[in-house]
């Protein structure tokens, strides 16, 4: 029996104790074939896409934890379906160092990241960073609003590096966890200091998520500053995510923000409607390869969750789970049953924050097929000015906020500019039936019946 087969049998023994008989017999017991072992990445074959997705989504972390514990050499497992097998198994190879899993989610890969205009540059640069860590862009700083894929893209870098060389030591950590580790270090316990240094300095790549959480934590920032310089000077790749550009971080010491800006900064913007629909299609295939959801329904979901991809995917999962639980065909009536409460809650939440304005901007941009940056930006071509004026008008109509406030949402335009735009739209609607139809259609999207 090969070393890998022995390891898998050992892992099976513990999986049998951890999970119920039905789960064990359905998911793990049938797995007997090794596809290949390359650079310590052990690829296992399962019967179909459904089993592959279930294992890789729900159980891979525990499996790799067991593999790390019971393997004498560094190894990481992933699972593929029988249809993906295109080569013969290759010989096992041995490695000699301890392996750190790095807290990476194995489903966050470049292959599973849906690319569009809003994230194309960030995606391409992330691939270059992953291909040549420490050489292309260091630090690599990714920023954007919540739920747009920053964490996915960041961890895809780590997973890609590990897939190609399991000897690489990757660490993913959220900023709040770094703070907790540093507070623990302050006990000045020698063992804690050694643990901290082993975790954060003895690595090749560090992935720090949501750096803005360190705001006001001056002692933690100083420790991170020292760590940053240590890793940078030793040519270790640093990847950071934030909800805003480094220049706009508040209560973060300038010596840190200037270092963030010294590397490459990329942003992930709110995806356009077509891009969001593509994300939903990919998510549907991941959940159930045989399931078909109509284009109209996907378009509806995508239009309701313009600003947060995580929420949008959650809505799709809820819809599919609801339909499967009650054995229903997915129709608009079923959408209303499954998502009505979610969308009503979302509307109430939106009423309390400025995401309402973002939503109107996104819906108008989608309707006229222009990008959100162009809608908000300074381009004066009619293709952009008309939707820009309509967005200003609708924000004023829906929320009656000051013209100056609306101007701040559109690249700090003067209040007189906003006033003129709103009056022009209102005046032109009385004479232009096509314009009135467009505005009415956008209002219907904003005030969808399911949101009432």
C-alpha positions as CSV (number, residue, x, y, z in Angstrom):
1,X,0.0,0.0,0.0
2,X,1.4,3.4,-1.0
3,X,2.0,6.1,1.7
4,X,-0.8,8.2,0.3
5,X,-3.2,5.2,0.5
6,X,-2.2,4.6,4.1
7,X,-2.7,8.2,4.9
8,X,-6.2,8.2,3.4
9,X,-7.2,5.1,5.3
10,X,-6.0,6.8,8.5
11,X,-8.1,9.9,7.7
12,X,-11.1,7.6,7.0
13,X,-10.9,6.1,10.5
14,X,-11.2,9.5,12.0
15,X,-13.9,10.7,9.6
16,X,-16.0,7.7,10.5
17,X,-15.9,8.8,14.2
18,X,-16.6,12.5,13.4
19,X,-19.6,12.1,11.2
20,X,-22.8,10.1,11.0
21,X,-22.9,6.8,9.2
22,X,-25.0,8.2,6.3
23,X,-22.5,11.0,5.6
24,X,-19.5,8.7,6.0
25,X,-20.9,6.0,3.6
26,X,-22.1,8.5,1.0
27,X,-19.1,10.9,0.9
28,X,-16.0,9.4,2.2
29,X,-16.0,5.6,2.0
30,X,-16.3,5.4,-1.8
31,X,-13.2,7.5,-2.3
32,X,-10.3,5.1,-3.1
33,X,-8.6,6.5,-6.2
34,X,-5.6,8.9,-6.1
35,X,-5.5,11.0,-9.3
36,X,-2.0,12.6,-8.7
37,X,0.4,13.8,-6.1
38,X,2.2,16.9,-7.3
39,X,4.3,19.1,-5.1
40,X,2.5,17.7,-2.1
41,X,-1.0,18.4,-3.4
42,X,-2.8,15.1,-3.3
43,X,-5.8,15.0,-5.7
44,X,-8.5,12.4,-4.9
45,X,-11.2,11.3,-7.3
46,X,-14.9,11.1,-6.4
47,X,-17.8,9.8,-8.5
48,X,-19.5,13.1,-9.6
49,X,-19.5,16.9,-9.4
50,X,-22.1,16.9,-6.6
51,X,-19.9,14.8,-4.2
52,X,-16.8,16.9,-5.1
53,X,-18.6,20.1,-4.3
54,X,-20.0,18.9,-1.0
55,X,-16.6,17.6,0.2
56,X,-14.6,20.6,-1.0
57,X,-17.1,23.1,0.5
58,X,-18.0,21.5,3.8
59,X,-15.3,19.0,4.9
60,X,-12.0,19.9,3.2
61,X,-10.7,21.9,6.2
62,X,-11.2,19.0,8.6
63,X,-9.7,16.5,6.1
64,X,-6.6,18.7,5.6
65,X,-6.3,19.2,9.3
66,X,-6.2,15.4,9.7
67,X,-3.7,15.1,6.8
68,X,-1.4,17.6,8.5
69,X,-1.6,15.7,11.8
70,X,-1.0,12.2,10.5
71,X,1.2,12.7,7.5
72,X,5.0,12.5,8.0
73,X,5.5,14.7,5.0
74,X,3.7,17.9,4.0
75,X,0.5,17.2,2.1
76,X,-2.7,18.9,1.2
77,X,-5.8,17.2,-0.3
78,X,-8.3,18.3,-2.8
79,X,-11.1,16.4,-4.6
80,X,-12.1,16.2,-8.3
81,X,-14.9,14.5,-10.1
82,X,-14.3,11.5,-12.3
83,X,-15.1,13.7,-15.4
84,X,-12.1,15.9,-14.6
85,X,-9.6,13.0,-14.6
86,X,-7.5,13.3,-17.8
87,X,-4.2,11.9,-16.7
88,X,-2.8,8.8,-15.1
89,X,-1.7,8.9,-11.5
90,X,1.9,10.0,-11.0
91,X,4.4,8.8,-8.5
92,X,4.3,10.0,-4.9
93,X,7.1,12.3,-3.8
94,X,8.3,13.1,-0.3
95,X,8.9,16.5,1.3
96,X,10.8,17.3,4.4
97,X,9.3,20.3,6.2
98,X,6.2,20.9,8.4
99,X,3.2,22.2,6.6
100,X,1.0,25.1,7.7
101,X,-2.4,25.1,6.3
102,X,-2.7,28.8,6.6
103,X,-6.4,29.1,7.3
104,X,-7.2,29.1,3.6
105,X,-10.7,28.3,2.2
106,X,-10.0,25.8,-0.6
107,X,-13.0,26.9,-2.6
108,X,-11.6,30.4,-3.0
109,X,-9.7,29.9,-6.2
110,X,-9.1,31.8,-9.4
111,X,-11.2,29.3,-11.3
112,X,-14.2,30.0,-9.1
113,X,-13.8,33.8,-9.3
114,X,-16.2,35.2,-11.8
115,X,-14.4,38.0,-13.8
116,X,-16.1,41.1,-15.3
117,X,-15.3,44.7,-15.9
118,X,-15.6,45.6,-12.3
119,X,-12.8,43.3,-11.2
120,X,-10.8,42.5,-14.3
121,X,-7.7,44.5,-13.4
122,X,-7.6,43.3,-9.8
123,X,-8.0,39.7,-11.0
124,X,-5.2,39.8,-13.6
125,X,-2.8,41.5,-11.2
126,X,-3.7,39.0,-8.4
127,X,-2.7,36.2,-10.8
128,X,0.6,37.8,-11.5
129,X,1.3,38.3,-7.8
130,X,0.4,34.6,-7.2
131,X,2.7,33.5,-10.1
132,X,5.6,35.5,-8.8
133,X,5.2,36.2,-5.1
134,X,7.3,39.0,-3.8
135,X,8.4,40.1,-7.3
136,X,5.5,41.8,-9.0
137,X,3.7,44.0,-6.5
138,X,4.6,44.2,-2.8
139,X,2.5,45.0,-0.9
140,X,-0.6,44.1,-3.0
141,X,-3.5,46.2,-1.7
142,X,-7.1,45.3,-2.7
143,X,-9.9,47.6,-1.7
144,X,-13.7,47.7,-2.3
145,X,-17.1,47.6,-0.6
146,X,-18.3,44.7,1.5
147,X,-19.2,41.5,-0.2
148,X,-17.6,42.2,-3.6
149,X,-15.0,39.4,-3.5
150,X,-11.9,40.8,-1.9
151,X,-11.4,37.9,0.5
152,X,-12.0,35.4,-2.3
153,X,-9.4,37.0,-4.6
154,X,-6.9,37.3,-1.7
155,X,-7.2,33.7,-0.7
156,X,-7.1,32.6,-4.4
157,X,-3.6,34.0,-4.4
158,X,-2.6,31.8,-1.4
159,X,-4.3,28.7,-2.8
160,X,-2.6,29.1,-6.2
161,X,0.8,29.4,-4.6
162,X,0.1,26.3,-2.4
163,X,-1.2,24.3,-5.4
164,X,2.1,24.9,-7.1
165,X,4.4,24.4,-4.1
166,X,3.1,23.0,-0.8
167,X,6.4,24.0,0.8
168,X,5.3,27.7,0.7
169,X,4.2,28.9,4.0
170,X,1.0,30.9,3.6
171,X,-0.9,32.7,6.4
172,X,-4.4,34.2,6.0
173,X,-5.5,36.3,9.0
174,X,-8.2,38.8,9.6
175,X,-7.0,42.1,11.2
176,X,-9.1,41.5,14.3
177,X,-7.4,38.1,14.8
178,X,-4.1,39.8,14.5
179,X,-5.1,42.2,17.3
180,X,-6.2,39.2,19.5
181,X,-2.8,37.5,18.9
182,X,-1.0,40.7,19.8
183,X,-3.0,41.3,23.0
184,X,-2.1,37.7,24.0
185,X,1.6,38.6,23.2
186,X,1.5,41.5,25.6
187,X,1.4,39.0,28.5
188,X,5.2,38.9,27.8
189,X,5.1,35.2,28.2
190,X,8.2,33.8,26.5
191,X,6.2,31.0,24.9
192,X,3.7,33.5,23.5
193,X,6.4,35.5,21.9
194,X,7.8,32.4,20.3
195,X,4.4,31.4,19.1
196,X,3.7,34.9,17.7
197,X,7.1,35.0,15.8
198,X,6.6,31.4,14.5
199,X,3.1,32.3,13.2
200,X,3.8,35.7,11.6
201,X,7.5,35.8,10.7
202,X,8.3,32.2,9.7
203,X,6.2,32.5,6.5
204,X,6.5,33.3,2.8
205,X,3.2,35.0,2.2
206,X,0.9,36.9,4.6
207,X,-2.7,37.7,3.7
208,X,-4.3,40.3,6.0
209,X,-8.0,40.9,5.6
210,X,-9.9,44.1,6.6
211,X,-6.9,46.2,7.7
212,X,-9.3,49.0,8.6
213,X,-10.2,47.1,11.7
214,X,-6.9,48.2,13.2
215,X,-8.0,51.8,13.4
216,X,-7.3,53.3,16.8
217,X,-5.3,50.3,17.9
218,X,-2.0,52.2,18.0
219,X,0.1,49.5,19.8
220,X,-1.2,46.8,17.4
221,X,-0.4,49.1,14.4
222,X,3.1,49.5,15.7
223,X,3.6,45.8,16.0
224,X,2.2,45.3,12.5
225,X,4.4,48.0,11.2
226,X,7.5,46.1,12.5
227,X,6.2,42.8,11.0
228,X,5.5,44.5,7.7
229,X,9.0,45.8,7.4
230,X,10.5,42.5,8.5
231,X,8.6,40.6,5.8
232,X,9.1,43.2,3.1
233,X,12.8,43.4,3.7
234,X,13.0,39.6,3.5
235,X,11.1,39.7,0.1
236,X,8.0,38.0,1.5
237,X,4.7,38.7,-0.3
238,X,2.2,40.9,1.6
239,X,-1.4,41.1,0.5
240,X,-3.9,43.4,2.3
241,X,-7.6,44.1,1.8
242,X,-9.6,47.1,3.0
243,X,-13.0,48.7,2.5
244,X,-11.3,51.9,1.2
245,X,-8.1,53.2,-0.5
246,X,-5.1,53.4,1.8
247,X,-5.1,57.2,1.5
248,X,-8.6,57.3,3.1
249,X,-7.9,55.0,6.0
250,X,-8.7,56.9,9.2
251,X,-6.9,56.5,12.5
252,X,-4.2,54.3,10.9
253,X,-0.7,55.7,11.3
254,X,0.8,57.4,8.2
255,X,3.9,55.2,8.2
256,X,1.6,52.3,7.5
257,X,-0.6,53.9,4.9
258,X,2.4,55.2,3.0
259,X,3.8,51.7,2.9
260,X,0.5,50.3,1.6
261,X,0.5,53.0,-1.1
262,X,4.1,52.1,-2.1
263,X,3.0,48.8,-3.6
264,X,0.2,48.2,-6.1
265,X,-3.4,49.1,-5.2
266,X,-6.4,47.7,-7.1
267,X,-10.1,48.1,-6.5
268,X,-13.1,45.9,-6.9
269,X,-16.1,47.8,-7.9
270,X,-19.8,47.0,-7.9
271,X,-20.3,44.6,-10.8
272,X,-22.7,45.5,-13.6
273,X,-26.0,43.6,-14.0
274,X,-24.6,41.3,-16.7
275,X,-21.7,40.4,-14.5
276,X,-23.9,39.7,-11.5
277,X,-26.1,37.4,-13.6
278,X,-22.9,35.5,-14.6
279,X,-22.0,35.1,-11.0
280,X,-25.4,33.7,-10.2
281,X,-25.2,31.3,-13.1
282,X,-21.8,30.0,-11.8
283,X,-23.2,29.7,-8.3
284,X,-26.2,27.8,-9.5
285,X,-24.0,25.3,-11.4
286,X,-21.9,24.9,-8.2
287,X,-24.9,24.2,-6.1
288,X,-26.5,21.8,-8.6
289,X,-25.1,21.1,-12.0
290,X,-28.4,19.8,-13.3
291,X,-30.5,22.7,-12.0
292,X,-31.7,25.4,-14.4
293,X,-32.9,28.8,-13.2
294,X,-34.5,31.1,-15.8
295,X,-32.7,34.2,-17.0
296,X,-35.6,36.4,-15.8
297,X,-35.3,35.1,-12.3
298,X,-31.6,35.5,-12.2
299,X,-31.9,39.0,-13.6
300,X,-34.5,39.8,-10.9
301,X,-32.2,38.6,-8.1
302,X,-29.2,40.4,-9.6
303,X,-31.1,43.6,-9.8
304,X,-32.2,43.5,-6.2
305,X,-28.7,42.9,-4.8
306,X,-26.6,45.4,-6.7
307,X,-24.1,46.3,-4.1
308,X,-23.3,43.1,-2.2
309,X,-22.4,39.8,-4.0
310,X,-22.4,37.9,-0.8
311,X,-26.0,38.8,-0.1
312,X,-27.0,38.1,-3.7
313,X,-25.5,34.6,-3.6
314,X,-27.2,34.0,-0.2
315,X,-30.5,34.9,-1.7
316,X,-30.0,32.4,-4.5
317,X,-29.0,29.7,-2.1
318,X,-32.2,30.4,0.0
319,X,-34.3,30.2,-3.2
320,X,-32.9,27.0,-4.4
321,X,-33.0,25.4,-0.9
322,X,-36.6,26.5,-0.5
323,X,-37.6,25.0,-3.9
324,X,-35.8,21.7,-3.3
325,X,-37.3,21.4,0.2
326,X,-40.8,21.7,-1.1
327,X,-40.1,20.0,-4.5
328,X,-41.2,23.1,-6.4
329,X,-40.3,24.4,-9.8
330,X,-38.5,27.8,-9.5
331,X,-41.0,30.4,-10.8
332,X,-41.5,34.0,-9.9
333,X,-44.2,33.0,-7.4
334,X,-41.8,30.7,-5.7
335,X,-39.2,33.6,-5.7
336,X,-41.8,35.7,-3.9
337,X,-42.4,33.0,-1.3
338,X,-38.8,32.3,-0.7
339,X,-37.3,35.8,-0.8
340,X,-40.2,38.1,0.1
341,X,-39.2,38.3,3.8
342,X,-35.5,38.7,2.9
343,X,-36.2,41.5,0.5
344,X,-38.5,43.3,2.9
345,X,-35.9,43.2,5.6
346,X,-33.3,44.4,3.2
347,X,-35.5,47.4,2.3
348,X,-35.9,48.3,5.9
349,X,-32.2,48.1,6.5
350,X,-31.5,50.1,3.4
351,X,-33.8,52.8,4.6
352,X,-31.4,53.4,7.5
353,X,-28.2,53.8,5.6
354,X,-26.7,55.4,2.5
355,X,-26.7,52.1,0.5
356,X,-30.1,53.4,-0.8
357,X,-28.2,56.0,-2.8
358,X,-25.7,53.4,-4.0
359,X,-28.6,51.2,-5.0
360,X,-30.2,53.9,-7.1
361,X,-26.9,54.7,-8.8
362,X,-26.3,51.0,-9.6
363,X,-29.8,50.5,-11.0
364,X,-29.6,53.6,-13.2
365,X,-26.1,52.5,-14.4
366,X,-27.4,49.0,-15.2
367,X,-30.4,50.4,-17.0
368,X,-28.3,52.6,-19.3
369,X,-25.5,50.1,-19.6
370,X,-22.8,52.5,-18.3
371,X,-20.3,51.8,-15.5
372,X,-20.8,53.1,-12.0
373,X,-17.6,55.1,-12.1
374,X,-18.7,56.8,-15.4
375,X,-22.1,57.6,-13.9
376,X,-20.5,59.2,-10.9
377,X,-17.5,60.6,-12.7
378,X,-16.7,63.7,-14.7
379,X,-17.3,62.6,-18.3
380,X,-19.7,65.0,-20.1
381,X,-20.8,62.9,-23.0
382,X,-24.6,62.6,-23.2
383,X,-24.2,58.9,-22.8
384,X,-23.2,59.6,-19.2
385,X,-24.8,62.9,-18.3
386,X,-28.4,61.8,-18.9
387,X,-28.2,58.8,-16.6
388,X,-26.2,60.9,-14.1
389,X,-29.0,63.5,-14.0
390,X,-31.7,60.9,-13.7
391,X,-29.8,59.3,-10.7
392,X,-29.6,62.7,-9.0
393,X,-33.3,63.4,-9.7
394,X,-34.4,60.0,-8.3
395,X,-32.3,60.3,-5.1
396,X,-33.8,63.7,-4.5
397,X,-37.3,62.4,-5.3
398,X,-37.0,59.3,-3.0
399,X,-35.1,60.8,-0.1
400,X,-35.4,64.5,-0.4
401,X,-31.9,65.1,0.9
402,X,-30.1,68.4,0.3
403,X,-28.7,69.1,-3.1
404,X,-25.3,69.5,-1.6
405,X,-25.4,66.0,-0.1
406,X,-26.5,64.6,-3.5
407,X,-23.5,66.4,-5.1
408,X,-21.2,64.7,-2.6
409,X,-22.4,61.3,-4.0
410,X,-21.4,62.4,-7.5
411,X,-17.7,63.3,-7.2
412,X,-18.4,66.4,-5.0
413,X,-20.5,68.3,-7.6
414,X,-21.8,71.7,-6.6
415,X,-25.3,72.0,-5.3
416,X,-26.3,74.3,-8.1
417,X,-25.3,71.6,-10.7
418,X,-27.5,69.0,-8.9
419,X,-30.4,71.5,-8.7
420,X,-30.1,72.2,-12.4
421,X,-30.0,68.5,-13.3
422,X,-33.1,67.7,-11.2
423,X,-35.1,70.5,-12.7
424,X,-34.0,69.6,-16.3
425,X,-35.1,65.9,-15.8
426,X,-38.4,66.9,-14.3
427,X,-39.0,69.5,-17.2
428,X,-37.9,67.1,-20.0
429,X,-40.1,64.3,-18.7
430,X,-43.2,66.4,-19.5
431,X,-42.2,66.7,-23.1
432,X,-40.3,63.5,-23.8
433,X,-42.4,60.3,-23.4
434,X,-39.4,58.1,-23.9
435,X,-37.6,59.7,-21.1
436,X,-40.6,59.4,-18.8
437,X,-40.9,55.7,-19.7
438,X,-37.2,55.2,-18.8
439,X,-37.6,57.0,-15.5
440,X,-40.8,55.1,-14.6
441,X,-39.1,51.8,-15.5
442,X,-36.2,52.6,-13.2
443,X,-38.6,53.6,-10.4
444,X,-40.4,50.2,-10.7
445,X,-37.0,48.5,-10.3
446,X,-36.3,50.5,-7.2
447,X,-39.8,49.9,-5.8
448,X,-40.2,46.3,-6.7
449,X,-43.4,44.8,-5.3
450,X,-41.3,42.3,-3.3
451,X,-39.7,45.1,-1.4
452,X,-42.9,46.5,-0.1
